[in-house]
Amino acid sequence: MKKTPVSIQVHGKQIYSEGHEDEQKLSTVGTFYERNGVFYLFYKESDNENTGLGDVTTFLIIKEGLVTLNRKGAVELTQEFKKGVLNRSIYATCYGKIWISNMPYRVEYDLTVHGGRINLEYDLFVDDKLVSYNLLLLNIKEDLPQ
C-alpha cells in the first residue's frame, strides 16, 4: 500500500429551497491510497482557508457504491452516501449538535491509485426538513516529483 501525496480540488454548491445558491471552492493537498479495492483520502482544512469551521481533518472512504465522509476537529461528522439510501447523522459543532440527513441521487467516482474524481449530488435535511440540494465534486491528482 503506497500512500500518495495528492492535490485536491473541492467544489461544493448548495441550492436552497428559497431559490438562492452558495458555492465553495477549496484547493488543498492530502494523502490518497488504495487497499483491497477500497480507496482512502485524507486532507486538512485550516481556519485560514475561509471555511469558518476552524481546523478540520476530512477522511473519505470509497468502496462499492458507497462514499463515507468523516470530519474531525472543530466539527465532528460522519456521513454515508449511497444512491437512494437516506443517511442520518449528528453534526457536532462548538454551538451544539444538529441532526442532519442526506438522500443521495448521484454517487459516482472514477478512481485509480493516481487519483481521479468523486461526484455526489444529494438533498440535505436538518431535523427532517429539506434545506438544500447539494453538489460536491472532488478532483484528486497525484503530486508528481519535480
C-alpha positions as a printed NumPy array, in Angstrom:
array([[  0.   ,   0.   ,   0.   ],
       [  1.599,   3.21 ,  -1.212],
       [  0.309,   6.445,   0.308],
       [  0.359,   9.028,  -2.45 ],
       [  0.62 ,  12.788,  -1.913],
       [ -2.158,  14.445,  -3.932],
       [ -3.561,  17.837,  -4.868],
       [ -7.296,  18.109,  -4.209],
       [ -9.821,  20.498,  -5.712],
       [-13.122,  20.576,  -3.79 ],
       [-16.147,  22.279,  -5.332],
       [-19.36 ,  22.436,  -3.323],
       [-22.664,  24.025,  -4.29 ],
       [-25.931,  24.336,  -2.371],
       [-29.24 ,  25.274,  -3.98 ],
       [-31.73 ,  26.295,  -1.295],
       [-35.486,  25.798,  -1.459],
       [-35.982,  29.61 ,  -1.379],
       [-34.012,  29.816,  -4.614],
       [-30.593,  31.243,  -3.665],
       [-27.314,  29.394,  -4.083],
       [-23.99 ,  29.165,  -2.251],
       [-20.753,  27.888,  -3.671],
       [-17.407,  26.938,  -2.117],
       [-14.084,  26.096,  -3.72 ],
       [-11.069,  24.747,  -1.903],
       [ -7.645,  23.732,  -3.158],
       [ -5.582,  21.695,  -0.746],
       [ -3.165,  18.787,  -0.502],
       [ -3.696,  15.412,   1.091],
       [ -2.902,  11.733,   1.063],
       [ -4.584,   9.101,  -1.108],
       [ -4.227,   5.333,  -1.227],
       [ -5.962,   2.088,  -2.156],
       [ -6.077,  -1.119,  -0.13 ],
       [ -8.045,  -4.244,  -1.076],
       [-10.209,  -2.356,  -3.581],
       [-11.078,   0.41 ,  -1.102],
       [ -9.827,   3.992,  -1.639],
       [ -8.91 ,   6.355,   1.202],
       [ -8.44 ,  10.136,   1.023],
       [ -7.219,  12.404,   3.861],
       [ -6.925,  16.17 ,   3.834],
       [ -6.878,  19.029,   6.3  ],
       [ -8.69 ,  22.341,   6.174],
       [ -7.408,  25.129,   8.364],
       [ -9.446,  28.092,   9.539],
       [ -7.353,  30.412,   7.393],
       [ -8.854,  28.754,   4.27 ],
       [-12.077,  30.756,   4.806],
       [-14.216,  27.767,   5.732],
       [-15.23 ,  29.382,   9.014],
       [-15.094,  25.965,  10.658],
       [-11.736,  26.077,  12.395],
       [ -9.226,  23.29 ,  11.762],
       [-10.855,  20.14 ,  10.371],
       [ -9.435,  16.86 ,   9.073],
       [-11.537,  15.18 ,   6.396],
       [-11.219,  11.452,   5.723],
       [-13.14 ,   9.751,   2.9  ],
       [-13.567,   6.016,   2.35 ],
       [-14.776,   4.983,  -1.121],
       [-15.936,   1.454,  -1.886],
       [-18.619,  -0.395,  -3.87 ],
       [-21.095,   2.451,  -4.468],
       [-20.591,   3.939,  -1.003],
       [-18.723,   7.099,  -0.007],
       [-18.212,   7.675,   3.717],
       [-17.157,  11.165,   4.778],
       [-15.675,  11.715,   8.25 ],
       [-14.796,  15.162,   9.604],
       [-12.886,  15.61 ,  12.855],
       [-11.631,  18.697,  14.654],
       [-13.613,  21.917,  15.021],
       [-16.629,  19.906,  13.802],
       [-17.45 ,  16.207,  14.092],
       [-19.47 ,  14.461,  11.397],
       [-19.812,  11.085,   9.713],
       [-21.997,  10.882,   6.606],
       [-22.584,   7.971,   4.275],
       [-23.594,   8.471,   0.657],
       [-25.222,   5.532,  -1.098],
       [-27.544,   6.289,  -4.01 ],
       [-31.192,   6.206,  -2.933],
       [-30.436,   5.454,   0.746],
       [-31.312,   8.043,   3.417],
       [-28.489,   8.551,   5.917],
       [-28.978,  10.239,   9.291],
       [-26.125,  11.651,  11.335],
       [-25.226,  14.151,  14.018],
       [-23.249,  17.256,  13.077],
       [-21.395,  18.413,  16.186],
       [-20.105,  21.994,  16.278],
       [-18.946,  24.342,  19.019],
       [-22.526,  25.696,  19.019],
       [-24.143,  22.322,  19.669],
       [-25.364,  19.236,  17.839],
       [-27.624,  19.204,  14.789],
       [-29.471,  16.186,  13.349],
       [-28.869,  16.074,   9.602],
       [-29.819,  13.619,   6.876],
       [-28.869,  13.218,   3.24 ],
       [-30.62 ,  11.494,   0.349],
       [-28.108,  10.922,  -2.471],
       [-29.225,  10.988,  -6.102],
       [-25.745,  10.55 ,  -7.549],
       [-22.777,   8.748,  -6.013],
       [-20.134,   8.402,  -8.7  ],
       [-16.396,   8.029,  -8.636],
       [-13.671,   7.237, -11.111],
       [-10.514,   6.447,  -9.157],
       [ -7.139,   4.812,  -9.73 ],
       [ -4.1  ,   4.711,  -7.454],
       [ -3.067,   8.025,  -9.085],
       [ -6.282,   9.913,  -8.218],
       [ -9.487,  10.67 , -10.056],
       [-12.827,  12.217,  -9.172],
       [-15.722,  11.835,  -6.752],
       [-19.133,  13.306,  -7.606],
       [-22.002,  13.481,  -5.092],
       [-25.467,  15.011,  -5.562],
       [-27.913,  14.865,  -2.681],
       [-30.696,  16.54 ,  -0.742],
       [-29.732,  17.775,   2.726],
       [-32.224,  17.794,   5.596],
       [-31.941,  19.362,   9.058],
       [-34.372,  17.944,  11.629],
       [-36.158,  16.155,   8.734],
       [-36.808,  19.439,   6.872],
       [-35.368,  19.865,   3.372],
       [-32.708,  22.582,   3.442],
       [-30.891,  22.306,   0.106],
       [-29.938,  20.329,  -2.96 ],
       [-26.158,  19.83 ,  -2.851],
       [-23.433,  19.057,  -5.331],
       [-19.959,  18.029,  -4.199],
       [-17.137,  17.359,  -6.632],
       [-13.612,  16.355,  -5.63 ],
       [-10.793,  16.13 ,  -8.162],
       [ -7.759,  14.263,  -6.887],
       [ -4.445,  14.393,  -8.711],
       [ -1.174,  12.711,  -7.788],
       [  1.612,  15.158,  -6.97 ],
       [  4.437,  14.147,  -9.251],
       [  8.055,  14.715,  -8.144],
       [  9.585,  17.863,  -9.629]])
